[in-house]
Amino acid sequence: MRCHELDYELIGSEMQLVEVELDPNETVIAEAGAMTYMEEEIQFETRMGDGSDPDEGLMGKLFSAGKRVFTGESIFTTHFTNHGLEKRRVAFAAPYPGNIVPLNMAELGERIICQKDAFLCAALGTRVSITFNRRIGAGFFGGEGFILQKLEGDGMAFIQAGGTVVKKELKGETLRVDTGCLVGFTEGIDYDIQRAGGLKSMVFGGEGLFHATLQGTGTVWLQSLPFSRMADRILAHAPSNGGKDQGEGSVLGGIGRMIGGDR
């Protein structure tokens, strides 16, 4: 094992959090702001990079941090270490409603490709970097698929997904997916962005202009409700943004919103 060996428990059915149990001197790394609670004797430190290479110099750390900028993530990760003599727990939650997917990297070929905002936390020793899709279609049209995160290691890693998570096992098959619904996939899966049907379907079909096409042998994780889609629906139905009131249309409710400055 190159990575620290973590025990964990997923809590909740929706809007989950993952509680990680740390032995003395064990460390888990996480995205900044993901921690929900931690027990005594666990100390945290914000560092540049993922800490997978303890001998990495300053320039290497700067280069690794610079690559994280492309994913829209913070250039820092937070390291939580148990400095006590007994087992202690720390918990992490996704920033939006959904589920957490535990990944045993040793059983999945030690490499996972995922969407750029999917990573939540992982055992120390896991390398978190980026990869670029080499396909022309993804390069020009894959705003959600051209730049992807790459997780490498042999320990536990956890990624976050919106809504319900669907796990698909492909055996030389092809799967077409909305680009926002893809969470991650293993090696052996060929990934590209392709046009979604003919011109009429692209313009009037309401299914987006492009789809992600996954082909090969391996595992694919999908999400039913990407955060971007949920945010669009919320904004579209917000009364302050021109949407209609639903269920709060009483006279007293309208007066209350007027007094509160909502109208």
Buried (B, 14 or more C-beta within 10 A) or exposed (E): EBBBEBEBEBBEEEEBBBBBBBBEEBBBBBBEEBBEEBBEBBEBEEBBBBBBEEEBEEEEBEEBBEBBEEBEBBBBBBBBBBEBEEBBBBBBBBEBEBBBBBBEBBEBBBBBBBBBBBBBBBBBBBBBBBEEBEBEBBBEBBEBBBBBBBBBBBBBBBBBBBBEBBEBEBEEEEBEBBBBBBBBBBBEBBBBBBEBEEEEEBEEEEEEBBBBBBBBBBBBBBBBBBBEBBEEEEEEEEEEEEEEEEEEEEEEEBEEBEEEEEE
